[in-house]
């Protein structure tokens, strides 16, 4: 078949399908709305995960291990061990707080100032504050670091001051999994919705399909307009999803900024990235085509002309 | 062009429409199929148009055995057969022009050519000027003629018609038959099923008479008589 004929047929199918959708604006809107709402959920989850990741990215700096030494360990030993620790790649910074400094801090902040004069000895131990390297933030890596310090015979105990951040990151990981599952489930829903809509359209156009087959229309010729219809549904649904999520982001932007400011942050809610939008539109298109293809392959076969 | 070799057709409900039918139609012939209602005329036409396949025997059209034809080859087969039904089978949601143009659109004919050919076909059936009308705005006879225009617009080598003049007055019926004759004059093989005896007598063409699913007369004269009646 020549290229001219091939492209003519595609243009005809493209325009024909578009025209039909526009001639029934209400029912088109209802179908694309359902698709749009289904697609908006994974998009919203993605934005949530992205924003939460950015928001807590700075918290990596807040993670701190405190290494408490036993009472009789000398400061020289502590310094030596601190130097060893500092050389490890997963350690970003080691700060030494000697027992004298610790007592001084305690005196200043606790309000027990004068009562502490009574003590003969300094009961506080030397402490190392260890900041892990940015890349060594996973719960597993932090656990390994904790064990490393705890293995020293001179060490009394190791404390992780910011376990809540680690827990938050674990929750974020879980959210990413939820996102993947939601995307798969809703993707299947969109396939089913489009498949069903196309099925109904095929039933409605039964007489036309019979006549087309009678005068010698191939299966590809009959199928083409339905494939374009499916793609339009998918694409318009994706655009609606984008619209819904953008509106939601705009509505939430103000309160999020306010909340961040109350916590002393200049954090701002980020909407979908260009990549996010591209993936969304492409997904809509592909799901639309696929749903239409599956449905038409099944239902067109059974329609044959009869006398 | 068309060979029926001991063809039998039994429908799913058990009705045996044809029994051991044999005949041969040469390319460029015009043949009338006659017989009472239920004799099997429509079934013969359906088998030729590949709307049904034979239960037994072989139907060969233009060298192709319809029983063994792959489903992928059916569209091309159908494009070479113009079919006129008793019920016009027009698409009522679009104008006459679109209905008649459908075989050409399916075949990928360029737009300008479609325009020319559709008007020519409508002219032949006497409906030039009705391109923009919707089928339901036309009389039954006019609808029938649109169906005929659609069947001939792509100039297929084979034209089959099932009671094409059933809804037409005698004058118009003769006019339409003359039209079919003109198609045959330019080489089209024409097979018309009808029980309009006037029309059959007017045109002294070959007549195959069917009765209760078997050929009574008019089957190929050169084949030994293997016709069996029920």
Interface residues (C-beta under 8 A of the other chain):
Chain A: X1 X2 X4 X5 X8 X9 X12 X207 X208 X210 X211 X212 X213 X214 X215 X216 X217 X218 X219 X221 X304 X305 X306 X307
Chain B: X42 X45 X46 X51 X75 X76 X77 X78 X79 X80 X83 X85 X86 X89 X91 X102 X103 X105 X106 X107 X108 X110 X150 X154 X162
